[in-house]
Amino acid sequence: MKYECRYAAEHDIDLLTKLDKHITPTELRNSVKLNRVLMMCDGDRVICWLRYNLFWDNTPFMNMLYIIDGERGNGCGSELVACWENSMKELGYDKVLTSTQSDERGQFFYRKTRLQGLRMFAASR
């Protein structure tokens, strides 16, 4: 299924603040203003989002990939990561960085991802 990929907007902050407890509301608002939160939506319904920052001030680093309960396994995460990769290429970056916990199932997703011209570094902690 094809979803709409878009940057989060001011009107998305209240919803994201309720769902994303890994960042303060102030930092989330700053990330949205800097266009560092991408969302995958089905109409008005949020399916998943991705938050990133710049590691070493020059390398996009995926801080969070969150998929709403009940939406996992339908390809929306892969689609959102591909959208992020394309956005980073359009911004002139030639590599991105991610990290997962060593016991996290998601780490296998990152290792399988085909990167359409970007180099991805996946590190486990």
N, C-alpha and C positions, 0 to 999 in steps of 0.2 A: 504494500500500500504506500502511496506517495503522500507525504505530509508537507506542510508549509514550514520552511526553515526561515526564521527571521531573528533579528536582534531584539532583545527584550527592550521594552519601552517603560516610561514612567508609570503607566497604568498597570504594569505587570508586577511592580515592586511589592505591593501588599500580599499578593498570592505567593510570590517567591519567598518573602520573609516568613510566612506561615510554614512553608514546606522545607526550606533550607535552613537548618539550625547550625550549620557548620561555619557560618560567617555572621558578623554583626550586621544589623540593619543598615548602619551607616556605611560599612564597607560594601554591602550589596548595592546600595544606592549609587555609590561611587563607581562600582563595576558596570552597572547599567549605563550610567552617564558616559563612561569610556568605551561603550560598545564592546564589552568583554563578557557578555552573557548572550548566548544564542539559545533559541527555543525552537522546538519542533511542536507544531500545533495541528490539530484536526479541527478546522473552523476556529471557534472560540475556546476550544478545550486544549489545555496544555498537556502534552504527552511526555515530554522530557526536556531537560535543559542542560547546557554545558557552560561552565564558567572557566575562564582562563585568565592568566596574568602573564607578565613578561619576566622570565627567569633571566638573571644577569642583565636585565633591561633590554635584551635583544632577542630572546627566544621565546615564542609562545609556549606556555606551560599549562596543560589542562589541569585545573584544580578540582573540578567536580563534573561528573557526568551522572545525572540523576534521572532515573526513569520511574514514572508513576507506577505504583502497584497495579497489577493487572495488564500493564502494557509491555512488560518484559517478554522477549522472545519473538516479537513481531517485526524486527528489523529497524525499529525507530532509532535505536542507539547507533547502529551502524550508519544509518542515513544522516544523523546529526553530526557524527564524527566526520563523515565525508564532506558535509556542508562546511564544517569548521576548517577542514584542510583546504578546501577550495577558497574560503575567505582569507585564510592566511597566505595562500599563494597570490591572491589578488592584491594583498597588502605588501607583497614583496619578500615574504619569508620563505626560506628554502628548507627549513626544518622546524619541527615542533617537538615538544617534550611531554612525556606523561610518566606517572609513577603509580604503582599499586602496592598494596600489602602482599606479602608472599603467600598468604593463605586466601587471598581474594580470588573468586572465580573469574572476575573480570579481566585479570591479567592475561588470560589466555586469549580473550578477544583482541587485546592490543597487539599481541604477537602475531595474530592471524591477519590483521588489517592490511590490505593492499593500499599503498599510499599515493597513487596517481601523481608521481613526480615530487613528493615530499619525503624527506627522511624523518622517521620517527624514532626517537630514543625512548625505550620503555625500561624503566629501572624498578626493581622490586626492593622493598625495604624490609 
